[in-house]
Amino acid sequence: MALYIDLAEHLKAQINLGRFTAGDKLPSVRQLSKEHNVSIATVQEAYRVLEAELYAQAKPKSGYFVPATMPGENLPKMTKPPQRPMDVSQWEDVLDILLNTFSKDSDIDVRCQFQHAMPNMHAKTLKPLTKRLYELNKNRALDGMIYGDVKGDVALRKQLSRVVAASGCHLHFDEFVVTSGCQEALSVCLRAVAEAGDIIAVESPGFYGAMQAIKGANLKALEIPTDSHTGLSLEALKLAVDQWPVKAILVTPTVNNPQGFVMPDEKKKALYALAREYDIAIIEDDIYGDIAYSYPRPRTIKSFDEDGRVLLCSSFSKTLAPGFRVGWIAPGSFRNKVLHVKYVTSSMCPTLPQLAIADFIEQGGYDRHLRAMRQDYRLARDALLKDIKQYFPADTCVSYPEGGYVLWVELNAKYDCVKLAENAKSCGIFIAPGQLFSATGKYRHCLRFNFIDGTSAQRSYAIKQLGILIKSLKT
């Protein structure tokens, strides 16, 4: 057994025995190095293992701690979606949630918007970015009115090369195509790799925007069972591709939406190997990857790509702000097809937001912002998990996000969360019921929560009210 694994197992045993409890600080890297006569690199690798298994969390300038909420038996169960390709439905429900999120005309006193997935846009670390955008609008307005490069501004694409290096990717700036957010990136990739009627394998539950992109391209979704801790079931996926002519696999393996898991590296490698064996493209949605809590941030499947079959998609919508509408694709061997689809659908993207973000990255603002947000989001996660445990029924299962700001709640199957969402509106609480995250409307007993909207007190109050509403539902 490798030294770092042996050390990780030793520390895990100490935690399980109660020597270190929730919130306790774990021994420092130097202390463990001396006590076990191993290198600092070995200790650091051991702590990375513990972080991946949710037994430790790093706090900047403070060291490693036992998480306030440990992963346990209350994680959601392995999902059981239909084992055949299906047409995507749920558009009316998705439209309803979009209208409820952004409508200014409602008479309802909104207390908490748990339903959407938007970042903290009030952070002080965003001020240099908004200032730079103001300066560009004032001094270079013409640049924002003329045609730009269909691939995206070169200044931004050069900075994207730096950003993706943190995920293990070494890409030239000319390998990127800038899009109007990640939603367009996913849509463009689907149209580039598949034709109407083709089958796309997806995680279940999965992001409803991706589901609707499949619907918009006249494709069929084949939902694959997913574990709330390690991600897509490769066994189920292999059975599916043996049975059906799957054209592409669309996954969010790093800080998944809606469950928040990070697929282990070995599983990412195995997924890539399976896709290569069956000659299937992978569309990898990495939109939350930069706000994974662990450091260094997890690798992408794209980082293991040897033949260009992985189309990596991301955006600054979840790390900075959705209104900038700046996303991107690293399309690999599908570059020409992606460029053509991008050109015929939306041509170029607005230039000034690209320039502002490029400058923000170059000056170090993006990294500073990410460091601050990772800490804020992790604290908000722990607070919401604590409130759910206190106010929701005892048999509630909850995912344990390893990044980002959304989590998945699985109630007893007797509860209808569509009805719960309707009842909650009258209290000014908006939630996203689980059927949105399935091609066929499964998971009516589940919910996805954004855990950063409003103040901590507002969220706590809203969870308490939801707990009351759940218990009042007719079952």
N, C-alpha and C positions, 0 to 999 in steps of 0.2 A: 504493500500500500504506500502511495506517495506520502511524503512527510506532511504536506499541507492538508491532505485528506485526513490523515491520522490526527492532526491537531484540531481540525474542524470537528471531527467526531468526538474528541475529548471535550471541547467546549460545549458542544451540543448536549453531551451527557450531563455536564455540570448545570446547564440550564434546565434540563428535564428533571434533574434531582432537586431543583429549587435553590441551588446555591446562588444563582442569579435569577431574579424575578423581573417581571415587567417593569420597564423603566430604569433598571439598574445599569450602571456603567460597567462595561466589560474591561478586562485588563488591556493596558496599552500595548501597542505593537512592540515597543522596545522591551517592556516587561516580559511579554511572552517569549520574545527572542532570547532573552537571558535565561528565563526559567526552563525552557525546553531545548536550549542550545541549538537553535535553528536560525536561519537568516531572516532578516526583516522581510525580504521578498516572500519567504515561505509563510510567514504570519499574515502578510497582506493577502496572499492567495487563499489562505484558510478563511479569512474574514469575507472574502468575495464569495466563497462557497456558502458561508452562513447567511450572507445577504440574499443570495439566490434562493435559499431554502427558507427565507423569512425568519431566521433565528437572530438576526442582528441588523441594525441599521446604523449608518454612519451619519454623524452630525458634524458639519464643518467646524474645524478648530476645537472640537470637543472630544472626538474619539468615537468608539463604537458602543452602542447601547442595545439592551434587549428591548424589542418593540413593545410599546404600550399594549398593543393587541396582538396576541400571537395567533398564527394560523392553527386551526383546530378542526374539530368534527363538524363545525357549523358552516363549512364551505359548501356552496351549491354542488349538487350531484352532477355526474356526467350526463350531458343532455342526450335526448333520444328523439331526434327529428325524423321526419319521413325519409325513407331510404330510396327515394326516386326523384328524378328531376321534376321541378314544379315551376309553373308560371308565378311570378311575383305579384302579390296583391298588396293591400294595405296603403295604397297611395292616398286615399281619402283621409285615413287616420294620420298619415305623415303630414298632409296639408293642414289638417286641423291643429296639430301641435305647432307647426310653423306659424300659423295665424295667431294662435294663442300666445306664442312667445313674443311676437313683435308688434301686436296690435296696440295702438295708443288710445283706442276708442272705448275700451271696456270700462264698465262701471265698477268692476270688481277691485277691491282694495288688495293689491298684490302684496303678499307677505313673503313668499319665497318661491323662486323659480328653480325647482329641482330638475326640470324637464330638459333643459338645453345643455349643451356641452361647450361653454364659453369660458375663456381664461379670465384671470384677474386683470382687468384693464385699467385699474386705478393705481397700479404699482408705481412707486416713484422711479423705479429703474427704467420705465418706459419714457420718461421725460426727454432724454436726449434724442430719442427717435422722433417724437412728435415735433420737437424743436427743429430737427433737421428737415422734416417734411415741410414745415412752415417756410423755412429758408429756401427750399427748392421751389415751392410754389411762388415765392416772392421774386426770386432772382433768375429762375430758369423755367418760367411758365411755358415758353415755346416748346421746350423739350417734352412737355406733357401733352402737347397738342398734335405733334407730327407722328407719322408712322414710325414704329420701332421694329427691331429685329423679331421675326416670328419665333426664334428660339429663345428670346428674352434678352435683356440688356447684359452685355458682356461683363460689366462690373459685378452684377449680382451673381452670374454664373461662376465667376472666379472665386467669389466668397463661398458659394455652395460647395466647391471642391474642398475648402477648408472645413466646412461644417460636417460633411459626410465622413471625413477622415476619422472623426471621433467614433464612428460606428464600424470602423474597420474597412471602409471603402476607399480606394485610391482611384479617383476618377478625374479625367481632364475636364476643364470647363466646357469644352465643346460637346461633352456627353450629356449635357442637361438641356431640357426644354422647360421653359417657364410657363405656368398655366394660371388661370384665374381660380386659385384655390385648389385644394386637394379633391374637391368634388369633380371639378373638370378633369383633373389628372386621372382619376379613376375611370371616368366616362370615356376619355380619349383612349386610355389603355385597353379597355374592353373592346372598343370598336376597332382598335388596331390589331388585336390578336384573335378576334372571333367574328363570326357572321351570324345573321339572324337564325335563331333556332338552335345554336350551339349551347353546350352545357358548361356552366361555370360552377366549380366546387367552392363552397363558402363555409366559414365557421358558423356554428349555430349555438347560441344566438350570435348575430352579427350586426354591424352598423347599418341602420336603415337607409342611409344615403347610398351606400354601396348596393344595397338591394334594389333601390329605385334606379340606380344607374344600369343595373342588369335588365330591369324592366324596360327602361328607355331604349336600350339597344336591341330589344326583342330577343333576349337570351333567356335561358332557363337556369334556375338555381338548384343546385344539388347540395342540400345542407348536410354537413358532416358533424357528428358528435364532437363536443368540445369539453375538456376538463378545465375547471375554473382556476387551476393552479399552473398547469403545464401546457394548455392549449389544445389545438386540433389533434384528434385521435388519428395517428398515422395508420393504425391497423384498419380503422373504418375507411380511411381515405383509400388505402390500397384495395380493399374490397370494392369500393365504389368505382375506381378507375379500371378495375378488372371487368366490371359489369357494364359500365357506361363509357361512351366516347367523350370524356371530359376534355375540353379545349384549354382551360386555364384554371388555376387555383388562386382565389383572391383571399388573402389573409392579412390580419393585423397582429403579428406575432409579438411585437414589442410594445407593451402597455396597451393591451387590447381594449377596444371599445365594443361591448359594454363592461367586460369583466375585470379589466385592469391587469391581467396576468402578463408575465414575460416568459415566452417559450425558452427553455434552456438551449444553449448553443448546440449541444449534441443533437437535440431534436430538430433544430433549424437545419443542421447539416443533413440529417436524415430526410427531411422534407425535400430539400434541394435534390438529394440523390434519387429520391423516388420520382420527382418531376423529370429528372434527366433520363431515368430508366424508361419512362413512358412517353418521353418527348412532349411534355406539357409546359406551357408558360406559367410563371408565377407572377402575379401582380401583388406586390408587397406594399401595404399601406403603413407607413412609418410616421404618421402625423403626430403621435404622442411620444415618439422615441426619445426626443431630446429632453423630455421632462420625466424620464425614468428616475427614480430616487437613488439608485445605485451609481457609484462612480468607480471606474469610467462607465459611461452609458453602455447598455448592451449592444452587441453586434447585430447587424441586419443579416437577413438571408442573402441579400445582395453581396455582402462581403465574402461569401463563399462561392459566388457565381464565376464559373470558368468559361461558359459558352454564350453568355448574353441572354439567357432565357428569363432572367429576373428583371421585371420592370419596377423600379423603386419609385414610390410616390410619396410626397410629403407636402407640407405647407407651413406657413407661419401663422395660420389661423388659430391654432390651439396653443402656440407658445407666445405669440405677441398679441394679435387681434384679428378677428375674422374680416373686419371691414377693409383691410389692405388688399384682400383678394390676391395674394401672392403665394402660389404653390409651384410645384415643379415635378418633373419626371426625369429619372435616369433610365432610359428605355432599353439600353443594351442593344441587342441585334435588331430590335424593332424600331430603331430610331427613325428611319425614313417613313415608315407607316405612321408612326406617332406624329411626326411633323406634318404629314399630309392631312391627317384627321384634325389636328390642331388648327391648321390653316383654313380648312373648309368650314369649321364650326365657329371659331371666334377670332381667327387671325392672330394679331398681336395682343399683348396685355398692356395696361397703362404703365408708363415708364417711370413717373416720379416715385411711386411707392417702392419700385424695385431699387431705384438709386438710394432712397432713404434707408432701406433695410441693408443694402450692401455696405453703406457707410457705417451703420450701426454695428454690423458684424466686424468690420475692419477695425473699428476703434475699441473693440472689446466689450461694447455694451450688451451684445447678445449673450455672451457667456456670463456676465455679471447678473443679468436679468434671470437667466436660467438657474443660477445658483440660489438666488433669493426665492424664486418660485418653487423649486423643489422642496425647500424647507417649509414654506407656507402650506403647500398642498399636502405634504405628509402630516403636518399637525392637524389640518382640517379633516383629513381622512380618519385619523385616530379619534378625533372628537365625535365625528358622525357615527363611527362604529360603536363607540361607547353609548351614544344616545339610542341607537337602534337596539342594542342589547338591553337597554333599560326599559324602553317603551313599547317595543314590538313583541308579538307573541314569542314564547320561549322556543318554539320549534322553527323559528325563522333562520334561514341560511343566508350568509352574506359573503361575497367575494372579498379578497384581500388585495386591493390594488398595489402594484409595485411601482406606480408612477401615475402621473396625470391627476385627474380630479373627478373621475366617474367610477361608480361601483354598481354591482348587480345584487339585487335582493330577491330571494326566492321564498315566498310565503307558502304556507300549507296550500295544497291544491284546491281546497274548498273555498278559498278566497278569490274573488274576481277583481283584479286590479283595474280593469277598464271601468267598472262601477266605482271603485275606490277613487279613481282619477276624477270622475264626474262629481262625486261628493266633495272631494277636496277643493275643487274650484270655488265652491261657495265660501270656503274659508280663506280664499286667496292663496292657496297652495297648489302649485302646478307640478305634476309628476309625469314621467314617461312610462306608460304601461308596457309590459314585456312583449305584447304581440307585435309591436312595431319592429322588433328585432328578429323577426322570422319572415321568411318568404310567404308562409301560409297562415300566419296568425297564431302560432303557438305561444306559449309562455304567458297566458293571461293571468297567471298567479304570480308573475314576477314584475319587478320594477327596476329601472335604472335611475340612479341619483347622481346629480352634479353636487359635489360637496363643498363648493366655494361661493355659491350665490349668497349675497346678504352677509350679515354679521354672524358670528358664532352663536350669539343669543337667539337671533331670528331662526337659524337652522335648528337649534335645539327645541325651540318652541314648536316649530313646524313638525318635527318628528314626533313630538309628544302628541300633537293634535292628530297626526296620521295614525298613531297607535290607537287612539280613541276611536277613530273612524273605522279602522280595521276590525276592532272588536265589535263594532255595531253592525257590520255587514251581515246580511242574511246568508247563511251557508247551507 
